[in-house]
Amino acid sequence: MLSSMSGTSFDATHHARIAELGQRVLAGQAVTREEAGWLFELESAADIFDLLSWANRIRSILRATRSIFAR
């Protein structure tokens, strides 16, 4: 599925897979070596920004969880 809302095309299948992996990490599950390799090979700016967004979300949630237990 491709988004046509902007002037550039966007592969929504990458977005969905990145979101699925992000949700799995938030649920406490690991990413496999093959999945990590796929993430490392992302090339489009949209995919990389999506990945960075998930990384930031995971970092902030894990940091908040850690600070709750540190009290």
C-alpha distances in whole Angstrom, upper triangle without the diagonal:
4,7,10,12,14,15,13,10,8,6,6,7,10,10,10,13,15,15,16,19,20,21,22,25,26,27,29,27,27,24,25,26,23,21,23,23,19,19,22,20,17,18,16,17,15,14,18,19,16,19,22,21,21,24,26,25,26,29,30,30,32,34,35,35,38,40,40,42,44,46
4,6,9,10,12,10,6,5,5,6,8,10,11,12,14,16,16,18,20,21,22,24,26,27,28,30,29,29,26,27,27,25,22,24,23,20,19,22,20,17,16,14,15,12,13,17,17,15,18,21,20,21,24,25,25,26,29,30,30,32,34,35,36,38,40,41,42,44,46
4,6,7,9,8,6,5,7,7,10,12,11,13,16,16,16,19,21,21,22,25,26,27,28,31,30,30,27,28,29,27,24,25,25,22,21,23,21,18,17,14,15,12,13,17,16,15,18,20,19,20,23,24,23,26,28,29,29,31,33,34,35,37,39,39,42,43,45
4,6,7,7,6,8,10,11,14,15,15,16,19,20,20,22,25,25,26,28,30,30,32,34,33,33,31,32,33,30,27,28,28,25,24,26,24,21,20,16,16,14,16,19,18,17,21,23,21,23,26,27,26,29,31,31,32,34,36,37,38,40,42,42,45,46,48
4,7,8,8,9,12,12,16,17,15,17,20,20,20,23,25,24,25,28,29,29,31,34,33,34,31,33,34,32,28,29,30,26,25,27,25,22,21,17,16,14,16,19,17,17,20,22,20,22,25,25,25,28,30,30,30,33,35,35,36,39,40,41,43,44,46
4,5,7,9,12,13,17,17,16,18,21,20,21,24,25,25,26,29,30,30,32,35,34,34,31,33,33,31,28,29,29,25,24,25,24,20,19,15,14,12,15,17,16,16,20,21,19,22,24,25,25,28,29,29,31,33,34,35,37,39,40,41,43,44,46
4,7,10,13,15,18,18,18,20,23,22,23,26,27,27,29,32,32,33,35,37,36,36,33,34,34,32,29,30,29,26,25,26,24,21,18,15,14,13,16,18,17,18,21,22,22,24,26,27,27,30,32,32,33,36,37,38,39,41,42,44,46,47,49
4,7,10,12,15,15,15,18,20,19,21,24,25,25,27,29,30,30,33,35,34,33,30,31,31,28,26,26,26,22,21,22,20,17,15,11,11,10,13,15,15,16,19,20,20,22,24,25,26,28,30,30,32,34,35,36,38,40,41,42,44,45,47
4,7,9,12,12,13,15,17,17,19,21,22,23,25,27,28,29,31,33,31,31,28,29,29,26,24,24,24,20,19,21,19,15,14,10,11,10,12,15,15,15,17,19,19,21,23,24,25,27,29,30,31,33,35,36,37,39,40,42,43,45,47
4,6,9,9,9,12,13,14,15,17,19,19,21,23,24,25,27,29,28,27,24,25,25,23,20,21,21,17,16,18,16,13,12,9,10,7,9,12,12,11,14,16,16,17,20,21,22,23,26,27,27,29,31,32,33,35,37,38,40,41,44
4,5,6,7,9,11,12,13,15,16,17,19,21,22,23,25,27,25,25,21,22,23,20,18,19,19,15,14,17,15,12,12,9,11,9,8,12,13,12,14,17,17,17,20,21,21,23,25,27,27,29,31,32,33,35,37,38,39,41,43
4,5,5,6,9,10,10,12,14,15,16,18,20,21,22,25,23,23,20,22,23,20,17,19,19,15,15,18,16,13,14,12,13,10,9,13,13,11,13,16,15,15,18,20,19,21,24,25,25,27,29,30,30,33,35,35,37,39,41
4,5,5,6,9,10,11,12,14,15,17,19,20,21,23,21,21,18,19,20,17,14,16,17,13,13,16,15,12,14,13,15,12,10,14,15,12,13,17,16,16,18,21,20,21,24,25,25,26,29,30,30,32,35,35,37,38,41
4,5,5,6,8,10,11,12,14,15,17,18,20,21,20,19,16,17,17,15,12,13,14,10,10,13,12,9,11,10,12,9,7,10,12,9,10,13,14,13,15,18,18,18,21,23,23,24,27,28,28,30,32,33,34,36,39
4,6,5,6,9,10,10,12,14,15,16,18,20,19,19,16,18,19,17,14,15,16,13,11,14,14,11,13,11,12,9,7,10,10,7,9,12,11,11,14,16,15,16,19,20,20,22,24,25,26,28,30,31,32,34,36
4,6,5,6,9,10,10,12,14,15,16,19,17,17,15,17,19,17,13,15,17,13,13,16,16,13,16,15,16,12,10,13,14,10,11,14,13,12,15,17,16,16,20,21,20,22,25,25,25,28,30,30,32,34,36
4,5,5,6,9,10,11,12,14,15,17,15,14,12,13,15,13,10,12,13,10,10,13,13,12,15,14,16,13,10,13,14,11,10,14,14,12,14,17,16,16,19,21,20,21,24,25,25,27,29,30,31,33,36
4,5,5,6,9,10,11,12,14,16,14,14,11,13,15,13,10,11,12,10,8,11,12,10,13,13,14,11,8,10,11,7,6,10,10,8,10,13,13,12,15,17,17,18,21,22,22,24,27,27,28,30,33
4,5,5,6,9,10,11,12,14,14,14,12,15,17,16,12,14,16,13,12,15,16,14,17,16,16,13,11,12,12,8,8,11,10,7,11,13,11,11,15,16,15,17,20,20,20,23,25,25,27,29,31
4,5,5,6,9,10,11,13,11,12,10,13,16,15,11,13,15,13,12,16,17,15,18,18,19,16,13,15,16,12,11,14,13,10,13,15,13,13,16,18,16,17,21,21,21,23,26,26,27,29,32
4,5,5,6,9,10,11,9,9,7,10,12,12,8,10,13,11,10,13,15,14,17,18,18,16,13,14,15,12,10,13,12,9,11,14,12,11,14,16,15,16,19,20,19,21,24,25,25,27,30
4,5,5,6,9,10,10,10,9,12,15,15,11,12,15,14,11,14,16,15,18,18,18,16,13,13,13,10,8,11,10,6,8,10,9,7,11,13,12,12,16,17,16,18,21,22,22,24,27
4,5,5,6,9,9,11,11,14,17,17,14,14,18,16,15,18,20,18,21,21,21,19,16,17,16,13,12,14,12,9,11,13,10,9,13,14,12,13,16,17,16,18,21,21,22,24,26
4,5,5,7,5,7,8,11,14,15,12,13,16,16,14,17,20,19,22,23,23,21,18,18,19,15,14,16,15,11,12,15,13,10,14,16,13,13,17,18,16,18,21,21,22,24,27
4,5,5,5,6,7,11,14,15,12,12,16,15,14,16,19,18,22,22,22,21,18,17,18,15,13,14,14,10,10,12,11,8,11,13,11,10,14,15,14,15,19,19,19,21,24
4,5,7,9,11,15,17,19,16,15,19,19,16,19,22,21,24,24,23,22,19,19,18,16,14,15,13,10,10,12,9,6,10,11,8,8,12,13,11,13,16,16,17,19,22
4,6,9,11,15,18,19,16,17,20,20,18,21,24,23,26,27,26,24,22,22,22,19,17,18,17,13,14,15,13,10,13,14,11,11,15,15,13,15,18,17,17,20,23
4,7,10,13,16,18,16,16,19,20,18,20,23,23,27,27,27,26,23,22,23,20,18,19,18,14,14,16,14,11,13,15,12,10,14,15,12,14,17,17,16,19,22
4,7,10,13,15,12,13,17,17,16,19,21,21,25,26,26,25,22,21,22,20,17,19,19,15,15,17,16,12,15,17,15,13,17,18,16,17,21,21,20,22,25
4,6,9,12,10,10,13,14,14,16,18,19,23,24,25,24,20,20,21,19,16,18,18,15,14,17,16,13,15,18,16,14,18,20,18,18,22,23,22,24,27
4,7,8,6,6,10,11,10,12,15,15,19,21,22,21,17,17,19,17,13,16,17,13,13,16,16,13,15,18,17,16,19,21,20,21,24,25,25,26,30
4,5,5,6,9,10,11,12,14,16,20,22,23,23,19,19,21,19,16,18,20,17,16,20,20,17,19,22,21,20,23,25,24,24,28,29,28,29,33
4,5,5,6,9,10,10,12,15,18,21,23,23,19,18,21,20,16,19,21,18,17,21,21,19,20,24,23,22,24,27,26,26,29,31,30,31,35
4,5,5,6,9,10,11,13,16,19,21,21,17,17,20,19,16,19,21,18,18,22,22,20,22,25,25,24,26,29,28,28,32,33,33,34,37
4,5,5,6,9,10,11,15,17,19,18,14,15,17,15,13,16,17,15,15,18,19,17,19,22,22,21,24,26,25,26,29,30,30,32,35
4,5,5,6,9,10,14,16,18,18,14,13,16,15,11,14,16,14,13,17,17,15,17,20,20,19,22,24,24,24,27,29,29,30,33
4,5,5,6,9,12,15,17,18,14,14,17,16,13,15,18,16,16,19,20,19,20,24,24,23,25,28,28,28,31,33,32,33,37
4,5,5,7,10,13,15,15,11,12,15,14,11,14,17,15,15,19,20,19,20,23,24,23,26,28,28,29,32,33,33,35,38
4,5,5,9,11,13,13,9,9,12,11,8,11,13,12,12,15,16,15,17,20,21,20,23,25,25,26,29,30,31,32,35
4,6,9,12,13,14,11,9,13,13,10,12,15,14,13,16,18,17,18,21,22,22,24,26,27,27,30,32,32,33,36
4,6,10,12,13,10,10,13,14,12,14,17,16,16,19,21,20,21,24,25,25,27,30,30,30,33,35,35,36,39
4,6,9,9,6,7,10,10,9,11,14,14,14,17,19,19,20,23,24,24,26,28,29,30,32,34,35,36,39
4,7,9,7,7,10,12,11,13,15,16,16,19,21,21,22,25,26,27,28,31,32,32,34,37,38,38,41
4,5,5,6,9,10,11,12,14,16,17,18,20,21,23,24,26,27,28,30,32,33,35,36,38,39,41
4,5,5,6,8,10,10,12,14,15,16,18,20,21,22,24,26,26,28,30,31,33,35,36,37,39
4,6,5,6,9,10,10,12,14,15,16,18,20,21,23,24,26,27,29,30,32,33,35,36,38
4,5,5,6,9,10,11,12,14,15,17,18,20,21,22,24,26,27,28,30,32,33,34,37
4,5,5,6,8,10,10,12,14,15,16,18,20,21,22,24,26,27,28,30,32,32,35
4,5,5,6,9,10,10,12,14,15,16,18,20,21,22,24,25,27,29,30,31,33
4,5,5,6,9,10,11,12,14,15,17,18,20,21,23,24,26,27,29,30,32
4,5,5,6,9,10,11,12,14,15,16,18,20,21,22,24,26,27,28,31
4,5,5,6,9,10,10,12,14,15,16,18,20,21,22,24,26,26,29
4,5,5,6,9,10,11,12,14,15,17,18,20,21,23,25,26,28
4,5,5,6,8,10,11,12,14,15,16,18,20,21,23,24,26
4,5,5,6,9,10,11,12,14,15,16,18,20,21,22,25
4,5,5,6,9,10,10,12,14,15,16,18,20,21,23
4,5,5,6,9,10,11,12,14,15,17,19,20,22
4,6,5,6,8,10,11,12,14,16,17,18,21
4,6,5,6,9,10,10,12,14,16,16,19
4,6,5,6,9,10,11,12,15,15,17
4,5,5,6,9,10,11,13,14,16
4,5,5,6,9,10,11,12,15
4,5,5,6,9,10,10,13
4,5,5,6,9,10,11
4,5,5,7,9,11
4,5,5,6,9
4,5,5,7
4,6,6
4,6
4
